[in-house]
Amino acid sequence: MTDEKVPQVIMDPKDFEKLKKRLYELEKKVENTNAELFQLAGKKVGRDIGILYGLVIGIILSYILPTLVKIIEILSLKVTVVKP
């Protein structure tokens, strides 16, 4: 194998600082874009979970509610005493 040397570049420090600043700004834009994508994905997952919870609660209530209504009707019956 041959020895490969790392290329060296001589650059003006002011240009180097400008380049670093530009790279930092680009990195911030990419980071913000990724954050927005993850936020949208989180909203979609949250919406789907909310729909699922709503369906489950609706199904449970559709079975329990008629029974509760019957129990309330039984408890609210007035007992009348008839005197002979």
C-alpha positions in Angstrom: 0.0 0.0 0.0 1.0 3.5 -0.6 1.1 6.2 2.0 -1.8 8.6 1.4 -1.4 12.0 2.8 -4.2 14.2 4.0 -4.5 17.2 1.6 -3.7 20.5 3.2 -5.3 23.7 2.2 -4.0 27.1 2.9 -6.8 29.6 3.4 -7.3 33.1 4.6 -8.7 33.0 8.2 -11.5 35.5 7.3 -12.7 33.3 4.5 -12.5 30.2 6.7 -14.7 32.0 9.4 -17.2 32.9 6.6 -17.3 29.3 5.5 -17.7 28.0 9.0 -20.6 30.5 9.6 -22.3 29.5 6.3 -21.9 25.8 7.2 -23.4 26.4 10.6 -26.4 28.2 9.1 -27.0 25.3 6.7 -26.7 22.9 9.5 -29.4 24.8 11.5 -31.7 24.8 8.4 -31.3 21.0 8.0 -31.8 20.5 11.8 -35.0 22.6 11.7 -36.3 20.7 8.7 -35.7 17.4 10.4 -37.4 18.6 13.6 -40.5 19.8 11.6 -40.7 16.4 9.8 -40.6 14.5 13.2 -43.2 16.9 14.6 -45.5 16.2 11.7 -45.0 12.4 12.1 -45.7 12.8 15.8 -49.0 14.7 15.1 -50.1 11.9 12.7 -49.4 9.2 15.3 -51.1 11.2 18.0 -54.2 11.7 15.8 -54.3 7.9 15.0 -54.0 7.0 18.7 -56.8 9.5 19.6 -59.1 8.0 17.0 -58.3 4.5 18.4 -59.1 5.7 22.0 -62.3 7.3 20.8 -63.4 4.1 19.1 -62.6 1.9 22.1 -64.4 4.2 24.5 -67.4 4.4 22.1 -67.6 0.7 21.9 -67.4 0.3 25.7 -70.1 2.9 26.3 -72.4 1.3 23.7 -72.3 -1.9 25.8 -72.4 -0.3 29.2 -74.8 2.6 28.7 -78.0 0.5 28.1 -77.2 -1.5 31.2 -76.7 1.7 33.2 -80.0 3.1 32.0 -81.8 0.0 33.1 -80.2 0.1 36.5 -81.2 3.8 36.9 -84.8 3.0 35.9 -84.9 0.2 38.4 -83.5 2.5 41.2 -85.8 5.3 40.4 -89.0 3.3 40.5 -91.4 4.6 43.0 -92.9 2.1 45.4 -96.5 2.8 46.1 -98.1 1.2 49.1 -101.7 0.4 48.6 -103.8 0.3 51.8 -106.5 -2.3 51.9 
